[in-house]
Amino acid sequence: MTAIVFLIVLFLSVPVAIVLAVAAIWYILESGNTILFDSFAQKMFGGLENYGLLAIPLFMLTGELMNEAGMTTRLVNAARVFVGGFRGGLAYINLLANMLTAAIIGSATAQIAVMSRAMVPAMEREGYDKGFAAATTAAGGLLAPVIPPSAMFVIFGVLAQIPIGEMFIAGILPGLLLTISFAIVITLIGWVQEFPKGIWLSRKDALKALLEAVPALLIPLAIIGGIIFGIATPTESAGVASLIAFAFGWLFYRELQPRKLGEIFKRTASNASMIIFMIATANVFGWVIIYEEVPQRLAALITSITSDPFLFLLIVNAALLLVGMVIDGIAAIILITPILLPIAVNSYDISPYHFGVVVCLNLVLGLLTPPVGIGLYIASSMGNTSTGSILRALWPFLVAVAIILVLLSYFPVISLLLI
């Protein structure tokens, strides 16, 4: 009955955090074990007693400060130096700028919104189809949850109780591989559609663009470098990155005014609180999973089908593609990690880092697939084009992601090589 209540409330479009809490309350009432109500609030707060969770609002704050300081424009100009002269150069600039921005923002929806405003009008002015411009930007947003830092990696690391820094490192090679696959897609489409020829910047303009982008590039270097060399934890790196973003935005670029900090903090707190609340209620919902022995039952079912780790991951990928179509990626990662991770680790001896990268990349696809497809609608709104035209241009990128998912599932070394 609890499962029925869960599904009914979920499909009534109630926020996922509330769905989890309602399902847990219903389960307690149905089981008659009402003494659990005495520790309900304690259980919620207990789910938040993890130092690593502080990285989520700090990374969001870094992204907000970066946007306010105009660093996105500088990154786009820096990308133009390296790929702007190729045929279809602006499409490659879009992709490279997305990769650089992904190493700062860490949120796919925020990145799609920011880059759509910057890149879609620019590509349209140079003769690109508006649907393709929006699709390229939306696909580039998929890099955010894979290239560190990533809010989804932070949440998965907390739920899986593994070092978040190593989870970040596990995403570096998959993120680069995904970027290369998108570049190949752009190249193939460019051959067919004969993209406009790009123009290389003069030496003077190129040098100016690179110098202006240096402060923005220091942010991902501070985050990733601090983690890789063991200088700082992900949370400390996020704090340092936000400080760098503020200092350079105010003192160097002079576009970030201290008087706007109150509004920036408010937006950050609002966005982060939704995620934190979901984690708190997910911890309470864990009662249902524990008492009903869901992982054990599901493990018995799946292991009866196959004992091959690769086939298991293919089954998980197929199931999560459907889940991602109707549930937000962060909500889905909170729901499925406690259920599927024990099966992957205990029954199939799959590394939690490998499993985390595969699952996070899979679930973020839901941002670009109907019926929910939040990222799709953001790209449509910001790019002032229809979702249909975006989808028609987007499918080659989705195929590329599917191929990368299969490769990641079959070759765990891609995720584990740098750890």
Secondary structure, DSSP 8 states (H G I E B T S, - for coil): -HHHHHHHHHHTT--HHHHHHHHHHHHHHHHT-GGGGGGHHHHHHHTT--GGGGHHHHHHHHHHHHHHTTHHHHHHHHHHHHHTTSBTHHHHHHHHHHHHHHHHH--HHHHHHHHHHHHHHHHHHTT--HHHHHHHHHHHHTTTTTSSS-HHHHHHHHHHTS-HHHHHHHTHHHHHHHHHHHHHHHHHHHHHHT--B-----HHHHHHHHHHHHHHHHHHHHHHHHHHTTSS-HHHHHHHHHHHHHHIIIIIS----GGGHHHHHHHHHHHHHHHHHHHHHHHHHHHHHHHTTHHHHHHHHHHHH---HHHHHHHHHHHHHHHHHHS-HHHHHHHHHHHHHHIIIIIH---HHHHHHHHHHHHHGGGGSTTT-HHHHHHHHHHTS-HHHHHHHHHHHHHHHHHHHHHHHH-THHHHTT-
